[in-house]
Amino acid sequence: MNPPSLLQIVERLEYLAGKLPSRIRKAVLRELTPLKQLFLQQRTPRFLFTGSGRTAAIEIVGALFGQPDFGQTHHIPARLCRWFDVTFPDRGKVSILDARAADDSAAVQIRDEIKRQPADIIFFLDNGQTADPAGKSDFDDLTGYVTQNEIAEANSRIIGLIIPPPGEAIQRDQIDRTALRLRSALRSNLAGRESILEVLKLAPSDGDHALQLPDPEAQRLMSILARELPNEARMEMIRISQNRQAQHEVAQLLVKSTTAICAAIGAQPIPLADLPILTSLQIMMISGIMYVSGRERSLRAATEFLGALGANVGAAMLLREGTRAVLKFFPGWGNVVCGLVAGSGTYAIGRAATVFFIDGVSLKDARRTYLAARKKRRHPALPNHK
């Protein structure tokens, strides 16, 4: 599903929401916001490198996120004073800005870059030598960039990254000491707000001089980024990391928001008119889960999956309008239960799509998940009318 198709669905939803009662309209628009951010406003995550160390920026990127497309590395200057995109084949890209050891003229350019596009995450690189005479200057630079990021109305999130000097081991307490120094340097700038997400350490790769992030710390980093990045940048990071936990978190967000919107729309007394938008929302949700899993968005594949579950438009029409026909004898409850039917069906479809595209279960097991989820979330019993 391409952005124009998504935009049409969102515009139609916003138009329909404008006709809903105020309380429901606000709820629909609130749930629609993360969907717009994840899909229509999607962008690359932006990472600022500051601190010490002479390790090339591209080597640090490779250690953190896996090997990038080295076909483009010859275009990277020795010192990056502007945002630069690094591509990972078939996964996505990140933008980096290397502010380490910048002279006065470069620092001015870096501040302009931050003003234009603030950093999502600031990596403070520490070479592990606490006696380094440049240490104070490194922290002064960090606090300056944090201040500039705050002026640009972006929350400053910081990750400490310890880089071992060649041939030297990092002391066991270095992580704690680096975290303490970061907190001390930032205490006055952030008014006591905790902004240090984690302190990690790189290690030499086996058999060569390249650096790597050990697997446990790599998993922790990806989970942090998937959680802390703005919604606009989360999707790209999750596709790059292929972190299963992060994929589930975003899939759950998609299912939750889409279910809430479908339930609100389904509860309105507009027979048949809401079916196209409900189905479009469900297809958008499936295509989003496909994209989170690392696949390309496909309207056709999402529609085929919906039909394979037995949750096609014809079945939905029979269920929804049949329910309305029965419930017209229960004034005040008919629309509520129709909303629950639409919501429970959407939730079940989302659960089935998650286990199929992310967990890799068979279509047969995905269908079982769909039926079990519908049964679990079926509407409550109707009240007695005397």
Helices and strands as residue ranges (DSSP letters): H 3-17, H 22-35, I 36-40, E 46-51, H 57-65, G 70-75, E 84-88, E 92-98, H 104-116, E 121-126, H 135-151, E 158-162, H 174-186, E 196-201, E 203-204, E 211-212, H 215-228, H 231-241, H 244-266, H 275-292, H 299-308, H 313-327, H 334-357, H 363-376
